[in-house]
Amino acid sequence: MGKTYGFAVVGAGMIGKFHAEAIKGLPNAKLVAICDQVQSAADNLAGNFGCTAESSLDRLLARDDVDVVTVATPSGLHGEVAISAARHGKHCVVEKPLEITLDKIDRVLEAHDKAGTTIGGIFNMRHEETAKLFKKAVDAGRFGRMTFGMAYGPWWREQSYYDNGGWRGTWALDGGGALMNQGIHTIDTLQWLMGPVKAVTSFCRALAHERIEVEDTGAAAIEFANGAIGTIACTTSMWPGHFRIIEVAGDRGTVAMADNKFFFWQFAQETPEDARIREKYLQFPGVSVGAANPSAGMTADNHRANFAEFLAALDAGRQPPISGREARKAVEIILAIYKSSKSGKTVSL
Ligand SMILES: NC(=O)c1ccc[n+]([C@@H]2O[C@H](COP(=O)([O-])OP(=O)(O)OC[C@H]3O[C@@H](n4cnc5c(N)ncnc54)[C@H](O)[C@@H]3O)[C@@H](O)[C@H]2O)c1
């Protein structure tokens, strides 16, 4: 039997409770504390999960029974929690986006390198069965020469989502809008499948919401380092919101995924597994997860898989698959899209 890791969740909001639930289901983890600057929020969640509540991060990080801190605070506050955790010798798993500027991300990475602690990101979409099958086909070279990759997130958020959130829709704490907050999962999955992005040309606008500083609609033409081209388009302005679509194509195959189903899976060189995959996954999803409601259809399963993968890496003394450096990549692409929209020019990464 390996080590059991003591976990603390920082940020007891919407996603913090999924963290707590995910940790509860791990055989080698023990949820020991919930921390929120709002004492009542920490008390409520800790009460539901039978652990202690803390309102002071310093007090939490001074505890010997905390090995791993998961960060579920507003996006622009991830860095300060993650850096403090490193200084106290705690490993850290941070919600998307890891932070909202590359400078802040690099300071987080440096703090963990210096402390010898491990920093990981969270991209729950990568843990869907369909996403894993997609990645396996890419890694096996089944697409031939890669020609096109598309990430499409046609989502909707009511005005009240921005009005009630406080930090949402602000540059300082959300770091962006439809791309940095919602689209980042789709963009991360696309770059995971297609490899690095070389250049972007984009338009980002706030079209359907008032009183937000950031975009609710963003579209970019992109060029990948492997020579393929493609598009990224993510919104919170398309009522009622529907499926997140990722499509990858080459001269020997095309796959198109809608949420956690495929609607196209075809390769020039068929394998016996292809028929089974089409049989099981070839359909449009019944409900478009999260398209209009941030927690709709969400379960803790993919966060649990993300944390399990992180602990396996700690046990093995290696970097987790979604390391801090891996989680940086999607943020770099999104920031380049913002820069291109602002300048009206193509931006190279
Ligand atoms: N992976 C996903 O699918 C997913 C889904 C939703 C949100 N998120 C991410 O999770 C993060 C939180 O989003 P949310 O919707 O849960 O927000 P939220 O506003 O519901 O919750 C944030 C919580 O953090 C607390 N907080 C703020 N500053 C703090 C500090 N310095 N120390 C301790 N607690 C603090 C707030 O009091 C609040 O309870 C964001 O970065 C968001 O992008 C990820």
PDBQT file of the ligand as one rigid body, heavy atoms in Angstrom, charges set to zero:
ROOT
HETATM    1  N1  LIG A 401     -12.563  22.732 -14.525  1.00  0.00    +0.000 N 
HETATM    2  C1  LIG A 401     -13.767  23.211 -14.696  1.00  0.00    +0.000 C 
HETATM    3  O1  LIG A 401     -14.589  22.639 -15.388  1.00  0.00    +0.000 OA
HETATM    4  C2  LIG A 401     -14.143  24.501 -14.006  1.00  0.00    +0.000 A 
HETATM    5  C3  LIG A 401     -15.507  24.864 -13.910  1.00  0.00    +0.000 A 
HETATM    6  C4  LIG A 401     -15.819  26.056 -13.243  1.00  0.00    +0.000 A 
HETATM    7  C5  LIG A 401     -14.814  26.865 -12.731  1.00  0.00    +0.000 A 
HETATM    8  N2  LIG A 401     -13.507  26.489 -12.876  1.00  0.00    +0.000 N 
HETATM    9  C6  LIG A 401     -12.432  27.358 -12.359  1.00  0.00    +0.000 C 
HETATM   10  O2  LIG A 401     -12.460  27.308 -10.945  1.00  0.00    +0.000 OA
HETATM   11  C7  LIG A 401     -12.123  28.568 -10.396  1.00  0.00    +0.000 C 
HETATM   12  C8  LIG A 401     -13.223  29.009  -9.440  1.00  0.00    +0.000 C 
HETATM   13  O3  LIG A 401     -14.429  29.128 -10.148  1.00  0.00    +0.000 OA
HETATM   14  P1  LIG A 401     -15.849  29.029  -9.392  1.00  0.00    +0.000 P 
HETATM   15  O4  LIG A 401     -16.879  29.078 -10.455  1.00  0.00    +0.000 OA
HETATM   16  O5  LIG A 401     -15.843  27.908  -8.437  1.00  0.00    +0.000 OA
HETATM   17  O6  LIG A 401     -15.837  30.423  -8.591  1.00  0.00    +0.000 OA
HETATM   18  P2  LIG A 401     -16.701  30.830  -7.319  1.00  0.00    +0.000 P 
HETATM   19  O7  LIG A 401     -16.791  32.307  -7.335  1.00  0.00    +0.000 OA
HETATM   20  O8  LIG A 401     -17.971  30.024  -7.271  1.00  0.00    +0.000 OA
HETATM   21  O9  LIG A 401     -15.804  30.334  -6.076  1.00  0.00    +0.000 OA
HETATM   22  C9  LIG A 401     -14.569  30.916  -5.740  1.00  0.00    +0.000 C 
HETATM   23  C10 LIG A 401     -14.380  30.784  -4.227  1.00  0.00    +0.000 C 
HETATM   24  O10 LIG A 401     -13.054  31.218  -3.887  1.00  0.00    +0.000 OA
HETATM   25  C11 LIG A 401     -13.127  31.973  -2.688  1.00  0.00    +0.000 C 
HETATM   26  N3  LIG A 401     -11.941  32.827  -2.599  1.00  0.00    +0.000 N 
HETATM   27  C12 LIG A 401     -11.669  33.963  -3.280  1.00  0.00    +0.000 A 
HETATM   28  N4  LIG A 401     -10.442  34.417  -2.961  1.00  0.00    +0.000 NA
HETATM   29  C13 LIG A 401      -9.915  33.546  -2.073  1.00  0.00    +0.000 A 
HETATM   30  C14 LIG A 401      -8.668  33.464  -1.394  1.00  0.00    +0.000 A 
HETATM   31  N5  LIG A 401      -7.718  34.371  -1.607  1.00  0.00    +0.000 N 
HETATM   32  N6  LIG A 401      -8.472  32.436  -0.537  1.00  0.00    +0.000 NA
HETATM   33  C15 LIG A 401      -9.433  31.508  -0.336  1.00  0.00    +0.000 A 
HETATM   34  N7  LIG A 401     -10.633  31.529  -0.963  1.00  0.00    +0.000 NA
HETATM   35  C16 LIG A 401     -10.864  32.532  -1.828  1.00  0.00    +0.000 A 
HETATM   36  C17 LIG A 401     -14.450  32.731  -2.789  1.00  0.00    +0.000 C 
HETATM   37  O11 LIG A 401     -14.902  33.174  -1.516  1.00  0.00    +0.000 OA
HETATM   38  C18 LIG A 401     -15.354  31.666  -3.416  1.00  0.00    +0.000 C 
HETATM   39  O12 LIG A 401     -15.985  30.881  -2.416  1.00  0.00    +0.000 OA
HETATM   40  C19 LIG A 401     -11.905  29.508 -11.580  1.00  0.00    +0.000 C 
HETATM   41  O13 LIG A 401     -10.517  29.603 -11.835  1.00  0.00    +0.000 OA
HETATM   42  C20 LIG A 401     -12.607  28.819 -12.724  1.00  0.00    +0.000 C 
HETATM   43  O14 LIG A 401     -12.004  29.096 -13.975  1.00  0.00    +0.000 OA
HETATM   44  C21 LIG A 401     -13.170  25.329 -13.479  1.00  0.00    +0.000 A 
ENDROOT
TORSDOF 0
